[in-house]
Amino acid sequence: MSQRPSLTYAEAGVDIDAGNRLVDEIREPVEATRRPEVIGGLGGFGGLFELPVERYRRPVLVSGTDGVGTKLRLAIDAQRFDGIGIDLVAMCVNDVLVTGAEPLFFLDYYATAHLDASVAAPVIKSIAEGCRQAGAALIGGETAEMPGMYAAGDFDLAGFCVGVVEYDQRIDGSDMAEGDVVLGLASSGPHSNGYSLIRRIMALDDTPLDKPLGETTLGDALLAPTRIYVAAIRQLLERVEVHGMAHVTGGGLAENFARVMPEHLAATLARDAWPRPPVFDWLAEQGNVSEGEMARTFNCGIGFCVVVPADRVAEATEVLGAAGEQVFELGRVHARAGESEAVHLV
């Protein structure tokens, strides 16, 4: 018989008890995201959500998944975790929102080498805060402790969202018409895109995060959570006819807006229609980044777009402004000439 000592899972690097303690610590903020349709609570094998089919004639479920990208590396290096979960939720719910869907519920995946509650708890609490802002229930998730897969102190995040929209109310850009106006909603910063380039630029002269940048610091500008547009857009959809929407992520304004343009239409958008936040000017100057590269890498200050009929612009602007959004008239939709590009930034 072997004389080797008896090994345990904890000695191999996985602490089941720590995971259980984390669940207890996050229970209250997670419960705060609960919706009436949620069945049961934390701890089950799956999250249960009763679809209120009586509210819909022909419900369509809309799903989305995403992560935070290398912005997470910046947050880990800065040891700032109170907003990174909002980023995770935002990247998923804003995508689902583009179709006109109401986000219903969210699940998260947190993976690390060794579970550290002092890190995991604020991260998951910020995920719950993002869900609260989006009106989505955080109905479950997974905390995976995987020694040997991640360096000490590192972790990764992924998120999954499901929403619902009435079949004949879904928005896919097909209702766009010549003369429609494109409105842009201000971003809160780079959101969660372009951070591999951002970190490369910062490394050029080892720029500290506490570097002053206008009325804030570089760290605050770069780690500002991605704006969640759900509440404002839901209010807009109740009041104004909307012909198209786009979430401005990797690829910038032109490439993301082109994804929802019908083949026979194009849009011309003015670069000077909105003020570019100082953080983008700093990135362009510090990294000697061309304007073309800036426009296709970063949102440059516009995080979400909506297309409305010209005679509804004033009302749409009023509704969005009252909901706390900064709104800019970016340009108009017109006929597309031959094989020309769908979106022109001029």
Beta strands, then each sheet from edge to edge (+ up, - down):
strand 1: 38-39
strand 2: 48-49
strand 3: 59-67
strand 4: 102-112
strand 5: 137-145
strand 6: 155-166
strand 7: 181-186
strand 8: 212-213
strand 9: 216-217
strand 10: 244-247
strand 11: 265-269
strand 12: 302-308
strand 13: 327-335
strand 14: 343-345
sheet 1: 1+ 2-
sheet 2: 3+ 6- 4+ 5+
sheet 3: 10+ 12- 7+ 13- 11+ 14+
sheet 4: 8+ 9-
end
